[in-house]
Amino acid sequence: MTPVQKLASLALLILMLMAGAAGVAWQVQDWRMGEKLAEQVGLHKDDLAAISNAAAAQARADQDKRLAIEQDLAAQDQQHTRELSDAQRNQALLRDRLATADVRLSVLLDATDPASGCNVPAAAGAVSLVHAARRAQLDPAHAQRIIAITDDGDNAVIALRACQAYVRAIAR
């Protein structure tokens, strides 16, 4: 072999060794990067699992809170309905008693008012059950209107209490 051929074959051998070393280097680099990526994937999975567990716990807590509020509101609604029906029953009973003359609505008169001009006797008569100083009975129709007004007022107060309880329950 000529020295040029020897030099060419040596150069070729060096190139082949360098190519082989580069291939090995790439394989080592690939192995190291694969290991790092696998580690990062594992950490990422752990982070995602922790985030999902925290989100699920928060959702359960929110659902429990919502259920508790719904139960409170249902109990308050039952109480409101019971109060309203009791008030309506009492008002109906009072209206019936006024209509049948079981009860008479009367007003207390101011005995010191000279402008009233009402000559209602100060003392209760023998057949009267009224023990106040000076009273005047109201016309039954006027008494019915007054009872209707108080019925509306009672309903409004009950509804207001129900609304306030609802706002308090929601604001918690």
Order of alpha helices (4+ residues) and beta strands (2+ residues): alpha-beta-beta-alpha
